[in-house]
Protein backbone atom coordinates (compact mmCIF):
# COMPACT_ATOMS: atom_id res chain seq x y z
CA UNK A 1 0.00 0.00 0.00
CA UNK A 2 1.04 3.60 -0.60
CA UNK A 3 1.36 6.03 2.30
CA UNK A 4 -1.83 7.89 3.09
CA UNK A 5 -3.57 10.15 5.59
CA UNK A 6 -7.25 9.39 6.04
CA UNK A 7 -9.54 11.77 7.87
CA UNK A 8 -13.28 11.91 7.30
CA UNK A 9 -14.98 14.24 9.78
CA UNK A 10 -18.54 14.01 8.39
CA UNK A 11 -21.10 13.19 11.07
CA UNK A 12 -23.81 10.91 9.66
CA UNK A 13 -27.35 10.89 11.01
CA UNK A 14 -28.71 7.69 9.49
CA UNK A 15 -32.25 6.35 9.57
CA UNK A 16 -35.88 7.33 9.60
CA UNK A 17 -36.85 10.49 11.45
CA UNK A 18 -33.30 11.89 11.57
CA UNK A 19 -34.18 15.07 9.68
CA UNK A 20 -35.76 16.39 12.87
CA UNK A 21 -32.32 16.38 14.52
CA UNK A 22 -30.51 18.53 11.96
CA UNK A 23 -31.15 21.84 13.72
CA UNK A 24 -28.82 21.09 16.57
CA UNK A 25 -26.00 20.21 14.14
CA UNK A 26 -25.92 23.81 12.84
CA UNK A 27 -24.06 26.33 14.96
CA UNK A 28 -26.15 28.74 17.00
CA UNK A 29 -26.48 32.07 15.23
CA UNK A 30 -25.84 30.67 11.77
CA UNK A 31 -27.85 32.15 8.91
CA UNK A 32 -28.83 29.36 6.53
CA UNK A 33 -29.20 29.09 2.77
CA UNK A 34 -31.67 26.23 2.25
CA UNK A 35 -30.87 24.99 -1.27
CA UNK A 36 -32.56 22.27 -3.29
CA UNK A 37 -33.40 21.11 -6.79
CA UNK A 38 -36.58 21.11 -8.80
CA UNK A 39 -39.03 21.10 -5.93
CA UNK A 40 -39.81 17.41 -5.51
CA UNK A 41 -38.91 17.76 -1.83
CA UNK A 42 -42.04 19.89 -1.40
CA UNK A 43 -44.25 17.17 -2.86
CA UNK A 44 -42.78 14.33 -0.82
CA UNK A 45 -42.75 16.11 2.54
CA UNK A 46 -38.98 16.42 2.98
CA UNK A 47 -39.06 20.21 2.61
CA UNK A 48 -41.64 20.48 5.39
CA UNK A 49 -39.52 18.33 7.70
CA UNK A 50 -36.40 20.41 7.04
CA UNK A 51 -38.19 23.72 7.55
CA UNK A 52 -39.73 22.45 10.80
CA UNK A 53 -36.31 21.37 12.06
CA UNK A 54 -34.74 24.74 11.22
CA UNK A 55 -37.56 26.67 12.85
CA UNK A 56 -37.50 24.48 15.96
CA UNK A 57 -33.81 25.27 16.38
CA UNK A 58 -34.37 28.99 15.74
CA UNK A 59 -32.20 29.21 12.63
CA UNK A 60 -33.06 32.04 10.19
CA UNK A 61 -33.01 30.78 6.61
CA UNK A 62 -33.52 31.84 3.02
CA UNK A 63 -34.53 29.38 0.31
CA UNK A 64 -32.99 28.83 -3.12
CA UNK A 65 -34.47 26.25 -5.48
CA UNK A 66 -33.73 25.11 -8.99
CA UNK A 67 -30.30 23.47 -8.78
CA UNK A 68 -30.15 21.19 -11.82
CA UNK A 69 -28.82 17.68 -12.32
CA UNK A 70 -25.21 18.39 -13.32
CA UNK A 71 -25.43 21.67 -11.41
CA UNK A 72 -24.74 24.72 -13.53
CA UNK A 73 -22.30 27.43 -12.60
CA UNK A 74 -24.72 30.07 -13.85
CA UNK A 75 -27.46 28.86 -11.46
CA UNK A 76 -25.09 28.45 -8.54
CA UNK A 77 -23.76 31.97 -8.91
CA UNK A 78 -27.30 33.27 -8.42
CA UNK A 79 -27.34 31.40 -5.13
CA UNK A 80 -23.97 32.90 -4.23
CA UNK A 81 -25.30 36.39 -4.92
CA UNK A 82 -28.34 35.71 -2.73
CA UNK A 83 -26.20 34.36 0.10
CA UNK A 84 -23.88 37.35 -0.01
CA UNK A 85 -26.77 39.82 -0.07
CA UNK A 86 -28.50 38.13 2.85
CA UNK A 87 -25.24 37.54 4.77
CA UNK A 88 -25.81 33.79 4.95
CA UNK A 89 -22.98 31.71 6.36
CA UNK A 90 -24.28 28.14 6.33
CA UNK A 91 -25.50 26.15 3.31
CA UNK A 92 -27.96 23.29 3.78
CA UNK A 93 -28.19 21.09 0.69
CA UNK A 94 -31.40 19.07 0.41
CA UNK A 95 -31.37 16.68 -2.52
CA UNK A 96 -29.10 14.24 -4.33
CA UNK A 97 -25.48 14.44 -5.36
CA UNK A 98 -26.03 17.30 -7.79
CA UNK A 99 -27.49 19.51 -5.08
CA UNK A 100 -24.73 18.51 -2.66
CA UNK A 101 -22.06 19.22 -5.27
CA UNK A 102 -23.64 22.54 -6.18
CA UNK A 103 -23.80 23.56 -2.55
CA UNK A 104 -20.13 22.73 -2.04
CA UNK A 105 -19.34 25.20 -4.79
CA UNK A 106 -21.73 27.77 -3.29
CA UNK A 107 -20.07 27.35 0.12
CA UNK A 108 -16.63 27.89 -1.42
CA UNK A 109 -17.71 30.80 -3.65
CA UNK A 110 -19.51 32.89 -1.00
CA UNK A 111 -16.28 34.21 0.58
CA UNK A 112 -14.08 33.79 -2.52
CA UNK A 113 -12.38 37.06 -3.44
CA UNK A 114 -11.78 36.46 -7.15
CA UNK A 115 -13.69 34.92 -10.04
CA UNK A 116 -15.26 31.75 -8.55
CA UNK A 117 -14.95 29.81 -11.83
CA UNK A 118 -11.19 29.85 -11.18
CA UNK A 119 -11.81 27.33 -8.38
CA UNK A 120 -12.69 24.87 -11.13
CA UNK A 121 -10.85 26.04 -14.22
CA UNK A 122 -7.58 27.16 -12.60
CA UNK A 123 -7.62 25.10 -9.41
CA UNK A 124 -7.59 28.26 -7.31
CA UNK A 125 -7.17 27.40 -3.65
CA UNK A 126 -10.24 27.59 -1.45
CA UNK A 127 -9.08 29.65 1.54
CA UNK A 128 -12.45 29.80 3.34
CA UNK A 129 -15.95 28.42 2.96
CA UNK A 130 -19.38 28.70 4.48
CA UNK A 131 -20.49 25.80 6.64
CA UNK A 132 -22.25 22.96 4.85
CA UNK A 133 -24.76 20.27 5.76
CA UNK A 134 -26.59 17.76 3.57
CA UNK A 135 -29.98 16.09 3.69
CA UNK A 136 -29.62 13.30 1.14
CA UNK A 137 -32.62 12.25 -0.95
CA UNK A 138 -30.92 10.26 -3.74
CA UNK A 139 -28.19 7.68 -2.99
CA UNK A 140 -25.65 7.77 -5.81
CA UNK A 141 -22.60 10.01 -5.69
CA UNK A 142 -21.23 9.78 -2.14
CA UNK A 143 -21.00 13.58 -2.12
CA UNK A 144 -22.63 13.58 1.31
CA UNK A 145 -19.41 12.20 2.82
CA UNK A 146 -16.55 13.59 0.77
CA UNK A 147 -14.86 16.88 -0.13
CA UNK A 148 -15.35 16.82 -3.91
CA UNK A 149 -17.82 18.28 -6.40
CA UNK A 150 -18.36 18.41 -10.16
CA UNK A 151 -19.87 21.55 -11.71
CA UNK A 152 -21.02 22.30 -15.26
CA UNK A 153 -20.87 25.61 -17.11
CA UNK A 154 -23.49 25.99 -19.79
CA UNK A 155 -21.75 28.85 -21.60
CA UNK A 156 -18.62 26.82 -22.32
CA UNK A 157 -20.11 23.29 -22.21
CA UNK A 158 -17.59 22.25 -19.57
CA UNK A 159 -17.95 19.92 -16.61
CA UNK A 160 -15.10 20.30 -14.12
CA UNK A 161 -14.27 19.02 -10.65
CA UNK A 162 -12.78 20.55 -7.54
CA UNK A 163 -12.12 19.47 -4.00
CA UNK A 164 -11.25 21.07 -0.69
CA UNK A 165 -11.39 19.91 2.93
CA UNK A 166 -13.22 23.17 3.65
CA UNK A 167 -16.31 22.01 1.73
CA UNK A 168 -16.57 18.66 3.48
CA UNK A 169 -20.08 18.56 5.00
CA UNK A 170 -20.23 19.11 8.74
CA UNK A 171 -23.02 16.55 8.84
CA UNK A 172 -25.24 14.58 6.50
CA UNK A 173 -28.71 13.21 7.17
CA UNK A 174 -29.40 9.88 5.45
CA UNK A 175 -33.04 8.89 5.88
CA UNK A 176 -33.97 6.05 3.48
CA UNK A 177 -37.60 7.17 3.55
CA UNK A 178 -36.62 10.29 1.59
CA UNK A 179 -36.00 7.98 -1.39
CA UNK A 180 -39.52 6.52 -1.45
CA UNK A 181 -40.82 8.93 -4.09
CA UNK A 182 -37.87 8.57 -6.47
CA UNK A 183 -38.65 7.43 -10.02
CA UNK A 184 -37.07 4.21 -11.27
CA UNK A 185 -34.72 6.10 -13.59
CA UNK A 186 -33.09 7.97 -10.72
CA UNK A 187 -32.78 4.84 -8.59
CA UNK A 188 -31.18 2.92 -11.44
CA UNK A 189 -28.80 5.78 -12.15
CA UNK A 190 -27.82 5.85 -8.48
CA UNK A 191 -27.07 2.13 -8.37
CA UNK A 192 -24.87 2.33 -11.47
CA UNK A 193 -23.12 5.48 -10.27
CA UNK A 194 -22.21 3.84 -6.96
CA UNK A 195 -21.06 0.62 -8.64
CA UNK A 196 -18.78 2.45 -11.08
CA UNK A 197 -17.36 4.56 -8.27
CA UNK A 198 -16.15 1.32 -6.71
CA UNK A 199 -14.84 -0.03 -10.02
CA UNK A 200 -12.74 3.11 -10.53
CA UNK A 201 -10.95 2.44 -7.24
CA UNK A 202 -10.88 -1.36 -7.46
CA UNK A 203 -10.40 -2.48 -11.06
CA UNK A 204 -6.73 -1.53 -11.35
CA UNK A 205 -3.96 -3.83 -10.11
CA UNK A 206 -3.87 -6.80 -7.76
CA UNK A 207 -2.09 -6.98 -4.42
CA UNK A 208 -2.22 -3.32 -3.44
CA UNK A 209 -4.46 -3.95 -0.43
CA UNK A 210 -6.34 -7.22 0.24
CA UNK A 211 -8.50 -5.42 2.80
CA UNK A 212 -9.48 -2.60 0.45
CA UNK A 213 -10.22 -5.16 -2.25
CA UNK A 214 -12.62 -7.02 0.01
CA UNK A 215 -14.28 -3.82 1.20
CA UNK A 216 -14.83 -2.83 -2.44
CA UNK A 217 -16.11 -6.30 -3.33
CA UNK A 218 -18.52 -6.14 -0.39
CA UNK A 219 -20.03 -2.91 -1.67
CA UNK A 220 -20.40 -4.27 -5.21
CA UNK A 221 -21.87 -7.62 -4.21
CA UNK A 222 -24.30 -5.89 -1.86
CA UNK A 223 -25.44 -3.57 -4.64
CA UNK A 224 -26.07 -6.56 -6.90
CA UNK A 225 -27.94 -8.35 -4.12
CA UNK A 226 -30.21 -5.49 -3.06
CA UNK A 227 -30.82 -3.81 -6.42
CA UNK A 228 -34.02 -5.72 -7.31
CA UNK A 229 -35.57 -4.96 -3.91
CA UNK A 230 -34.27 -1.37 -3.95
CA UNK A 231 -36.06 -0.84 -7.27
CA UNK A 232 -39.29 -2.43 -6.04
CA UNK A 233 -42.61 -0.66 -5.66
CA UNK A 234 -43.87 -0.21 -2.97
CA UNK A 235 -40.49 0.79 -1.49
CA UNK A 236 -38.60 -1.68 0.68
CA UNK A 237 -37.11 0.31 3.57
CA UNK A 238 -34.33 -2.18 4.34
CA UNK A 239 -33.23 -2.34 0.70
CA UNK A 240 -33.27 1.46 0.35
CA UNK A 241 -31.20 1.71 3.56
CA UNK A 242 -28.66 -0.77 2.19
CA UNK A 243 -28.49 1.12 -1.10
CA UNK A 244 -28.01 4.44 0.68
CA UNK A 245 -25.20 3.05 2.81
CA UNK A 246 -23.50 1.38 -0.17
CA UNK A 247 -23.53 4.60 -2.19
CA UNK A 248 -21.96 6.50 0.72
CA UNK A 249 -19.31 3.85 1.32
CA UNK A 250 -18.50 3.76 -2.40
CA UNK A 251 -17.00 7.25 -2.36
CA UNK A 252 -16.29 8.39 1.18
CA UNK A 253 -12.57 7.78 0.71
CA UNK A 254 -12.20 4.54 2.65
CA UNK A 255 -11.84 1.94 -0.10
CA UNK A 256 -9.46 4.11 -2.14
CA UNK A 257 -6.86 4.72 0.56
CA UNK A 258 -3.33 3.67 -0.34
CA UNK A 259 -4.24 2.03 -3.66
CA UNK A 260 -4.01 3.03 -7.35
CA UNK A 261 -7.19 4.52 -8.82
CA UNK A 262 -8.39 4.82 -12.40
CA UNK A 263 -11.18 7.41 -13.05
CA UNK A 264 -10.81 7.30 -16.85
CA UNK A 265 -14.48 6.32 -17.18
CA UNK A 266 -15.50 9.37 -15.16
CA UNK A 267 -13.29 11.89 -16.94
CA UNK A 268 -14.52 10.73 -20.32
CA UNK A 269 -18.10 10.52 -19.05
CA UNK A 270 -17.98 14.10 -17.75
CA UNK A 271 -17.08 15.33 -21.22
CA UNK A 272 -19.90 13.28 -22.71
CA UNK A 273 -22.41 14.83 -20.30
CA UNK A 274 -21.10 18.35 -20.97
CA UNK A 275 -21.47 17.87 -24.71
CA UNK A 276 -24.73 15.92 -24.88
CA UNK A 277 -26.60 16.32 -21.59
CA UNK A 278 -26.80 12.55 -21.04
CA UNK A 279 -27.31 11.64 -17.36
CA UNK A 280 -24.01 11.21 -15.53
CA UNK A 281 -24.57 7.58 -14.56
CA UNK A 282 -25.60 6.73 -18.10
CA UNK A 283 -22.39 8.15 -19.50
CA UNK A 284 -20.51 5.84 -17.14
CA UNK A 285 -22.48 2.86 -18.42
CA UNK A 286 -21.84 4.05 -21.97
CA UNK A 287 -18.07 4.46 -21.56
CA UNK A 288 -17.08 1.64 -19.17
CA UNK A 289 -17.38 -1.20 -21.72
CA UNK A 290 -14.91 0.66 -23.93
CA UNK A 291 -12.47 1.15 -21.05
CA UNK A 292 -12.37 -2.55 -20.17
CA UNK A 293 -12.18 -3.52 -23.84
CA UNK A 294 -9.14 -1.35 -24.54
CA UNK A 295 -7.53 -1.77 -21.11
CA UNK A 296 -8.25 -5.49 -20.82
CA UNK A 297 -4.61 -6.62 -20.67
CA UNK A 298 -3.57 -3.90 -18.22
CA UNK A 299 -6.45 -4.90 -15.94
CA UNK A 300 -6.35 -8.63 -16.67
CA UNK A 301 -5.40 -9.93 -13.22
CA UNK A 302 -7.94 -7.71 -11.47
CA UNK A 303 -10.64 -8.62 -13.99
CA UNK A 304 -10.10 -12.28 -13.11
CA UNK A 305 -10.38 -11.44 -9.40
CA UNK A 306 -13.51 -9.41 -10.12
CA UNK A 307 -14.96 -12.36 -12.05
CA UNK A 308 -14.32 -14.76 -9.19
CA UNK A 309 -15.21 -12.68 -6.15
CA UNK A 310 -18.05 -10.48 -7.41
CA UNK A 311 -19.64 -12.76 -10.00
CA UNK A 312 -18.62 -16.20 -8.69
CA UNK A 313 -17.06 -17.26 -12.01
CA UNK A 314 -14.41 -19.98 -11.78
CA UNK A 315 -15.22 -22.81 -14.16
CA UNK A 316 -14.26 -21.61 -17.65
CA UNK A 317 -10.86 -20.60 -19.05
CA UNK A 318 -9.49 -17.18 -18.10
CA UNK A 319 -10.52 -15.30 -21.23
CA UNK A 320 -14.04 -16.66 -21.00
CA UNK A 321 -14.29 -15.70 -17.33
CA UNK A 322 -13.29 -12.14 -18.16
CA UNK A 323 -15.84 -12.03 -20.98
CA UNK A 324 -18.51 -13.37 -18.63
CA UNK A 325 -17.66 -10.86 -15.87
CA UNK A 326 -17.96 -7.95 -18.28
CA UNK A 327 -21.21 -9.36 -19.67
CA UNK A 328 -22.62 -9.85 -16.15
CA UNK A 329 -21.76 -6.26 -15.24
CA UNK A 330 -23.43 -4.93 -18.36
CA UNK A 331 -26.49 -7.10 -17.71
CA UNK A 332 -26.65 -5.76 -14.15
CA UNK A 333 -26.65 -2.18 -15.39
CA UNK A 334 -29.29 -3.05 -17.98
CA UNK A 335 -31.40 -4.73 -15.26
CA UNK A 336 -31.79 -1.42 -13.41
CA UNK A 337 -32.74 0.41 -16.58
CA UNK A 338 -29.35 1.88 -17.52
CA UNK A 339 -28.27 0.83 -21.04
CA UNK A 340 -24.60 0.06 -21.62
CA UNK A 341 -22.39 1.03 -24.53
CA UNK A 342 -22.24 4.27 -26.46
CA UNK A 343 -24.52 3.05 -29.25
CA UNK A 344 -27.48 3.07 -26.85
CA UNK A 345 -27.33 6.86 -26.64
CA UNK A 346 -27.23 7.90 -30.28
CA UNK A 347 -24.29 10.29 -30.03
CA UNK A 348 -22.60 11.87 -33.04
CA UNK A 349 -19.87 9.98 -34.87
CA UNK A 350 -17.27 12.66 -34.13
CA UNK A 351 -17.65 12.43 -30.34
CA UNK A 352 -14.46 10.36 -29.83
CA UNK A 353 -12.34 12.97 -31.59
CA UNK A 354 -14.01 15.90 -29.81
CA UNK A 355 -13.67 14.40 -26.33
CA UNK A 356 -10.06 13.35 -26.85
CA UNK A 357 -9.25 16.86 -28.05
CA UNK A 358 -11.00 18.55 -25.12
CA UNK A 359 -9.21 16.40 -22.53
CA UNK A 360 -5.87 17.00 -24.21
CA UNK A 361 -6.41 20.76 -24.48
CA UNK A 362 -7.36 20.95 -20.80
CA UNK A 363 -4.22 19.09 -19.71
CA UNK A 364 -6.30 16.30 -18.17
CA UNK A 365 -4.33 13.53 -19.86
CA UNK A 366 -2.97 10.96 -19.32
CA UNK A 367 -5.66 9.07 -17.44
CA UNK A 368 -5.79 5.68 -15.75
CA UNK A 369 -4.16 4.08 -12.75
CA UNK A 370 -0.85 3.87 -14.64
CA UNK A 371 -1.15 7.01 -16.75
CA UNK A 372 -1.60 4.81 -19.78
CA UNK A 373 -4.61 6.55 -21.33
CA UNK A 374 -3.54 9.25 -23.78
CA UNK A 375 -5.62 11.04 -26.41
CA UNK A 376 -5.27 8.21 -28.91
CA UNK A 377 -6.46 5.72 -26.33
CA UNK A 378 -9.44 7.92 -25.41
CA UNK A 379 -10.49 7.71 -29.06
CA UNK A 380 -10.03 3.93 -29.02
CA UNK A 381 -12.07 3.62 -25.81
CA UNK A 382 -14.96 5.59 -27.26
CA UNK A 383 -14.80 3.69 -30.55
CA UNK A 384 -14.85 0.41 -28.60
CA UNK A 385 -17.70 1.65 -26.43
Secondary structure by P-SEA (a helix, b strand, c coil): cccbbbbbccccccccccccccccccccccccccccccccccccaaaaaaaaaaaaacccccccccccccccaaaaaaaaaaaaaacccbbbbcccaaaaaaaaaaaaacccccccccccccccccccccbbbbbcccccccccccccbbbbbccccbbbbbbbccccccbbbbbccccccccaaaaaaaaaaaaaaaaaaccccccccaaaaaaaaaaaaaaaaaccccccccccaaaaaaaaaaaaaaccccccccbbbbaaaaaaaaaaaacccccaaaaaaacaaaaaaaacccaaaaaaaaaccccccccccaaaaaaaaaaaaaaaaaaacccccccccccccaaaaaaaaaaaaaccccccccccccaaaaaaaaaac
